[in-house]
């Protein structure tokens, strides 16, 4: 991952880096790795996330088709 610093504006480059890391899910993964998670809990969490993503996708699709 690479962020360029323009006009010695380090603050802006840091913001861009943080945004990229957030989009990649690095912060979330670090938080999850802080403590051990039982395999059953991990499986349940991942299934719940998949359901949430599917519902969000269906909701966006319905909104797009309804808006046409």
N, CA, C and O atoms as CSV, one atom per row, in Angstrom:
chain,resi,resn,atom,element,x,y,z
A,1,UNK,N,N,0.854,-1.166,0.000
A,1,UNK,CA,C,0.000,0.000,0.000
A,1,UNK,C,C,0.898,1.226,0.000
A,1,UNK,O,O,1.912,1.266,0.696
A,2,UNK,N,N,0.522,2.213,-0.776
A,2,UNK,CA,C,1.376,3.380,-0.944
A,2,UNK,C,C,0.531,4.643,-0.952
A,2,UNK,O,O,-0.527,4.703,-1.578
A,3,UNK,N,N,1.027,5.652,-0.238
A,3,UNK,CA,C,0.379,6.961,-0.208
A,3,UNK,C,C,1.444,7.997,-0.493
A,3,UNK,O,O,2.508,7.984,0.127
A,4,UNK,N,N,1.174,8.881,-1.411
A,4,UNK,CA,C,2.162,9.906,-1.748
A,4,UNK,C,C,1.890,11.180,-0.952
A,4,UNK,O,O,0.740,11.557,-0.728
A,5,UNK,N,N,2.969,11.833,-0.531
A,5,UNK,CA,C,2.880,13.095,0.204
A,5,UNK,C,C,3.096,14.224,-0.795
A,5,UNK,O,O,4.119,14.280,-1.477
A,6,UNK,N,N,2.123,15.115,-0.872
A,6,UNK,CA,C,2.209,16.237,-1.812
A,6,UNK,C,C,2.389,17.537,-1.045
A,6,UNK,O,O,1.707,17.775,-0.048
A,7,UNK,N,N,3.283,18.357,-1.497
A,7,UNK,CA,C,3.528,19.688,-0.915
A,7,UNK,C,C,3.815,19.618,0.585
A,7,UNK,O,O,3.383,20.489,1.340
A,8,UNK,N,N,4.540,18.587,1.020
A,8,UNK,CA,C,4.895,18.395,2.432
A,8,UNK,C,C,3.673,18.364,3.355
A,8,UNK,O,O,3.771,18.735,4.525
A,9,UNK,N,N,2.538,17.929,2.840
A,9,UNK,CA,C,1.301,17.855,3.621
A,9,UNK,C,C,1.160,16.432,4.169
A,9,UNK,O,O,0.481,15.586,3.587
A,10,UNK,N,N,1.822,16.196,5.306
A,10,UNK,CA,C,1.842,14.865,5.906
A,10,UNK,C,C,0.485,14.508,6.496
A,10,UNK,O,O,0.070,13.350,6.448
A,11,UNK,N,N,-0.213,15.504,7.055
A,11,UNK,CA,C,-1.518,15.237,7.677
A,11,UNK,C,C,-2.504,14.680,6.651
A,11,UNK,O,O,-3.246,13.738,6.931
A,12,UNK,N,N,-2.499,15.274,5.469
A,12,UNK,CA,C,-3.412,14.818,4.411
A,12,UNK,C,C,-3.041,13.406,3.958
A,12,UNK,O,O,-3.920,12.591,3.677
A,13,UNK,N,N,-1.746,13.119,3.889
A,13,UNK,CA,C,-1.293,11.783,3.502
A,13,UNK,C,C,-1.693,10.760,4.557
A,13,UNK,O,O,-2.095,9.646,4.221
A,14,UNK,N,N,-1.586,11.134,5.841
A,14,UNK,CA,C,-2.000,10.227,6.919
A,14,UNK,C,C,-3.494,9.929,6.852
A,14,UNK,O,O,-3.918,8.791,7.048
A,15,UNK,N,N,-4.286,10.961,6.574
A,15,UNK,CA,C,-5.736,10.750,6.439
A,15,UNK,C,C,-6.036,9.790,5.300
A,15,UNK,O,O,-6.888,8.911,5.431
A,16,UNK,N,N,-5.339,9.954,4.184
A,16,UNK,CA,C,-5.546,9.072,3.031
A,16,UNK,C,C,-5.140,7.645,3.373
A,16,UNK,O,O,-5.820,6.697,2.981
A,17,UNK,N,N,-4.028,7.484,4.109
A,17,UNK,CA,C,-3.578,6.155,4.514
A,17,UNK,C,C,-4.587,5.497,5.440
A,17,UNK,O,O,-4.910,4.321,5.279
A,18,UNK,N,N,-5.084,6.255,6.410
A,18,UNK,CA,C,-6.073,5.705,7.343
A,18,UNK,C,C,-7.343,5.286,6.608
A,18,UNK,O,O,-7.942,4.259,6.928
A,19,UNK,N,N,-7.749,6.081,5.627
A,19,UNK,CA,C,-8.950,5.754,4.853
A,19,UNK,C,C,-8.750,4.458,4.067
A,19,UNK,O,O,-9.652,3.623,3.991
A,20,UNK,N,N,-7.535,4.297,3.473
A,20,UNK,CA,C,-7.246,3.072,2.727
A,20,UNK,C,C,-7.229,1.860,3.655
A,20,UNK,O,O,-7.773,0.809,3.316
A,21,UNK,N,N,-6.604,2.006,4.825
A,21,UNK,CA,C,-6.552,0.906,5.786
A,21,UNK,C,C,-7.953,0.549,6.268
A,21,UNK,O,O,-8.273,-0.627,6.438
A,22,UNK,N,N,-8.782,1.556,6.488
A,22,UNK,CA,C,-10.158,1.308,6.922
A,22,UNK,C,C,-10.924,0.535,5.855
A,22,UNK,O,O,-11.655,-0.405,6.168
A,23,UNK,N,N,-10.754,0.935,4.581
A,23,UNK,CA,C,-11.434,0.261,3.482
A,23,UNK,C,C,-10.992,-1.187,3.342
A,23,UNK,O,O,-11.796,-2.060,3.013
A,24,UNK,N,N,-9.709,-1.441,3.593
A,24,UNK,CA,C,-9.170,-2.801,3.488
A,24,UNK,C,C,-9.582,-3.671,4.667
A,24,UNK,O,O,-9.503,-4.897,4.587
A,25,UNK,N,N,-10.021,-3.050,5.764
A,25,UNK,CA,C,-10.442,-3.820,6.925
A,25,UNK,C,C,-9.303,-4.181,7.866
A,25,UNK,O,O,-9.430,-5.121,8.651
A,26,UNK,N,N,-8.202,-3.459,7.803
A,26,UNK,CA,C,-7.037,-3.764,8.633
A,26,UNK,C,C,-7.337,-3.483,10.104
A,26,UNK,O,O,-6.986,-4.286,10.968
A,27,UNK,N,N,-7.981,-2.356,10.397
A,27,UNK,CA,C,-8.269,-2.006,11.787
A,27,UNK,C,C,-9.222,-3.022,12.410
A,27,UNK,O,O,-9.054,-3.424,13.561
A,28,UNK,N,N,-10.204,-3.422,11.648
A,28,UNK,CA,C,-11.187,-4.388,12.140
A,28,UNK,C,C,-10.523,-5.727,12.424
A,28,UNK,O,O,-10.809,-6.372,13.434
A,29,UNK,N,N,-9.640,-6.137,11.532
A,29,UNK,CA,C,-8.933,-7.400,11.705
A,29,UNK,C,C,-8.015,-7.347,12.924
A,29,UNK,O,O,-7.915,-8.322,13.669
A,30,UNK,N,N,-7.351,-6.224,13.130
A,30,UNK,CA,C,-6.488,-6.079,14.305
A,30,UNK,C,C,-7.303,-6.192,15.584
A,30,UNK,O,O,-6.868,-6.826,16.546
A,31,UNK,N,N,-8.469,-5.588,15.600
A,31,UNK,CA,C,-9.326,-5.637,16.779
A,31,UNK,C,C,-9.767,-7.067,17.058
A,31,UNK,O,O,-9.806,-7.491,18.213
A,32,UNK,N,N,-10.099,-7.813,16.005
A,32,UNK,CA,C,-10.533,-9.197,16.179
A,32,UNK,C,C,-9.392,-10.100,16.654
A,32,UNK,O,O,-9.633,-11.081,17.357
A,33,UNK,N,N,-8.163,-9.779,16.278
A,33,UNK,CA,C,-7.012,-10.612,16.635
A,33,UNK,C,C,-6.485,-10.318,18.033
A,33,UNK,O,O,-5.576,-11.012,18.490
A,34,UNK,N,N,-7.019,-9.315,18.731
A,34,UNK,CA,C,-6.521,-8.979,20.058
A,34,UNK,C,C,-6.784,-10.095,21.059
A,34,UNK,O,O,-5.979,-10.309,21.965
A,35,UNK,N,N,-7.886,-10.804,20.911
A,35,UNK,CA,C,-8.251,-11.873,21.827
A,35,UNK,C,C,-8.605,-13.117,21.028
A,35,UNK,O,O,-9.018,-13.042,19.871
A,36,UNK,N,N,-8.433,-14.260,21.674
A,36,UNK,CA,C,-8.778,-15.519,21.022
A,36,UNK,C,C,-10.290,-15.610,20.862
A,36,UNK,O,O,-11.056,-15.232,21.749
A,37,UNK,N,N,-10.688,-16.114,19.721
A,37,UNK,CA,C,-12.110,-16.287,19.438
A,37,UNK,C,C,-12.353,-17.763,19.162
A,37,UNK,O,O,-11.724,-18.352,18.284
A,38,UNK,N,N,-13.267,-18.350,19.918
A,38,UNK,CA,C,-13.551,-19.767,19.732
A,38,UNK,C,C,-14.045,-20.010,18.307
A,38,UNK,O,O,-14.717,-19.157,17.726
A,39,UNK,N,N,-13.713,-21.174,17.745
A,39,UNK,CA,C,-14.140,-21.458,16.369
A,39,UNK,C,C,-15.654,-21.377,16.183
A,39,UNK,O,O,-16.124,-20.924,15.140
A,40,UNK,N,N,-16.421,-21.811,17.184
A,40,UNK,CA,C,-17.875,-21.751,17.050
A,40,UNK,C,C,-18.362,-20.301,17.024
A,40,UNK,O,O,-19.285,-19.967,16.281
A,41,UNK,N,N,-17.749,-19.456,17.821
A,41,UNK,CA,C,-18.121,-18.037,17.850
A,41,UNK,C,C,-17.724,-17.370,16.538
A,41,UNK,O,O,-18.462,-16.544,16.000
A,42,UNK,N,N,-16.550,-17.739,16.030
A,42,UNK,CA,C,-16.069,-17.175,14.768
A,42,UNK,C,C,-17.004,-17.555,13.625
A,42,UNK,O,O,-17.346,-16.719,12.789
A,43,UNK,N,N,-17.412,-18.814,13.596
A,43,UNK,CA,C,-18.314,-19.292,12.548
A,43,UNK,C,C,-19.648,-18.555,12.609
A,43,UNK,O,O,-20.182,-18.137,11.582
A,44,UNK,N,N,-20.180,-18.398,13.820
A,44,UNK,CA,C,-21.464,-17.707,13.975
A,44,UNK,C,C,-21.345,-16.243,13.536
A,44,UNK,O,O,-22.243,-15.720,12.876
A,45,UNK,N,N,-20.244,-15.582,13.898
A,45,UNK,CA,C,-20.038,-14.191,13.515
A,45,UNK,C,C,-19.933,-14.055,12.007
A,45,UNK,O,O,-20.530,-13.152,11.420
A,46,UNK,N,N,-19.180,-14.943,11.378
A,46,UNK,CA,C,-19.017,-14.869,9.919
A,46,UNK,C,C,-20.331,-15.134,9.199
A,46,UNK,O,O,-20.612,-14.503,8.180
A,47,UNK,N,N,-21.141,-16.058,9.711
A,47,UNK,CA,C,-22.447,-16.312,9.096
A,47,UNK,C,C,-23.356,-15.098,9.237
A,47,UNK,O,O,-24.067,-14.732,8.301
A,48,UNK,N,N,-23.328,-14.475,10.418
A,48,UNK,CA,C,-24.154,-13.284,10.629
A,48,UNK,C,C,-23.716,-12.157,9.700
A,48,UNK,O,O,-24.555,-11.432,9.165
A,49,UNK,N,N,-22.404,-12.004,9.507
A,49,UNK,CA,C,-21.906,-10.980,8.591
A,49,UNK,C,C,-22.339,-11.258,7.161
A,49,UNK,O,O,-22.700,-10.338,6.428
A,50,UNK,N,N,-22.304,-12.526,6.763
A,50,UNK,CA,C,-22.722,-12.889,5.405
A,50,UNK,C,C,-24.203,-12.575,5.195
A,50,UNK,O,O,-24.593,-12.069,4.143
A,51,UNK,N,N,-25.022,-12.878,6.198
A,51,UNK,CA,C,-26.453,-12.582,6.111
A,51,UNK,C,C,-26.671,-11.081,6.002
A,51,UNK,O,O,-27.495,-10.619,5.212
A,52,UNK,N,N,-25.925,-10.320,6.801
A,52,UNK,CA,C,-26.039,-8.867,6.783
A,52,UNK,C,C,-25.655,-8.310,5.419
A,52,UNK,O,O,-26.328,-7.422,4.896
A,53,UNK,N,N,-24.571,-8.833,4.841
A,53,UNK,CA,C,-24.145,-8.365,3.516
A,53,UNK,C,C,-25.189,-8.693,2.457
A,53,UNK,O,O,-25.480,-7.864,1.594
A,54,UNK,N,N,-25.756,-9.897,2.518
A,54,UNK,CA,C,-26.753,-10.306,1.529
A,54,UNK,C,C,-28.006,-9.441,1.626
A,54,UNK,O,O,-28.575,-9.047,0.608
A,55,UNK,N,N,-28.436,-9.147,2.855
A,55,UNK,CA,C,-29.619,-8.297,3.033
A,55,UNK,C,C,-29.360,-6.883,2.521
A,55,UNK,O,O,-30.228,-6.268,1.902
A,56,UNK,N,N,-28.159,-6.378,2.787
A,56,UNK,CA,C,-27.819,-5.031,2.326
A,56,UNK,C,C,-27.805,-4.978,0.806
A,56,UNK,O,O,-28.306,-4.025,0.209
A,57,UNK,N,N,-27.229,-6.008,0.175
A,57,UNK,CA,C,-27.189,-6.068,-1.281
A,57,UNK,C,C,-28.598,-6.151,-1.859
A,57,UNK,O,O,-28.907,-5.478,-2.842
A,58,UNK,N,N,-29.458,-6.979,-1.250
A,58,UNK,CA,C,-30.832,-7.107,-1.725
A,58,UNK,C,C,-31.583,-5.788,-1.566
A,58,UNK,O,O,-32.363,-5.396,-2.433
A,59,UNK,N,N,-31.336,-5.109,-0.443
A,59,UNK,CA,C,-32.006,-3.831,-0.197
A,59,UNK,C,C,-31.573,-2.794,-1.234
A,59,UNK,O,O,-32.407,-2.050,-1.750
A,60,UNK,N,N,-30.274,-2.740,-1.542
A,60,UNK,CA,C,-29.790,-1.793,-2.550
A,60,UNK,C,C,-30.342,-2.123,-3.926
A,60,UNK,O,O,-30.706,-1.229,-4.690
A,61,UNK,N,N,-30.403,-3.428,-4.244
A,61,UNK,CA,C,-30.929,-3.845,-5.541
A,61,UNK,C,C,-32.402,-3.475,-5.675
A,61,UNK,O,O,-32.823,-2.976,-6.719
A,62,UNK,N,N,-33.185,-3.714,-4.631
A,62,UNK,CA,C,-34.599,-3.366,-4.653
A,62,UNK,C,C,-34.794,-1.855,-4.789
A,62,UNK,O,O,-35.700,-1.399,-5.486
A,63,UNK,N,N,-33.938,-1.089,-4.119
A,63,UNK,CA,C,-34.050,0.359,-4.189
A,63,UNK,C,C,-33.734,0.855,-5.605
A,63,UNK,O,O,-34.400,1.752,-6.122
A,64,UNK,N,N,-32.708,0.255,-6.222
A,64,UNK,CA,C,-32.352,0.649,-7.581
A,64,UNK,C,C,-33.469,0.307,-8.569
A,64,UNK,O,O,-33.807,1.116,-9.434
A,65,UNK,N,N,-34.036,-0.884,-8.441
A,65,UNK,CA,C,-35.095,-1.293,-9.358
A,65,UNK,C,C,-36.372,-0.513,-9.111
A,65,UNK,O,O,-37.124,-0.237,-10.046
A,66,UNK,N,N,-36.621,-0.157,-7.862
A,66,UNK,CA,C,-37.802,0.641,-7.551
A,66,UNK,C,C,-37.668,2.066,-8.030
A,66,UNK,O,O,-38.662,2.723,-8.342
A,67,UNK,N,N,-36.414,2.556,-8.090
A,67,UNK,CA,C,-36.174,3.936,-8.510
A,67,UNK,C,C,-36.228,4.123,-10.012
A,67,UNK,O,O,-36.346,5.252,-10.488
A,68,UNK,N,N,-36.142,3.029,-10.774
A,68,UNK,CA,C,-36.148,3.146,-12.236
A,68,UNK,C,C,-37.491,3.443,-12.728
A,68,UNK,O,O,-37.690,3.576,-13.936
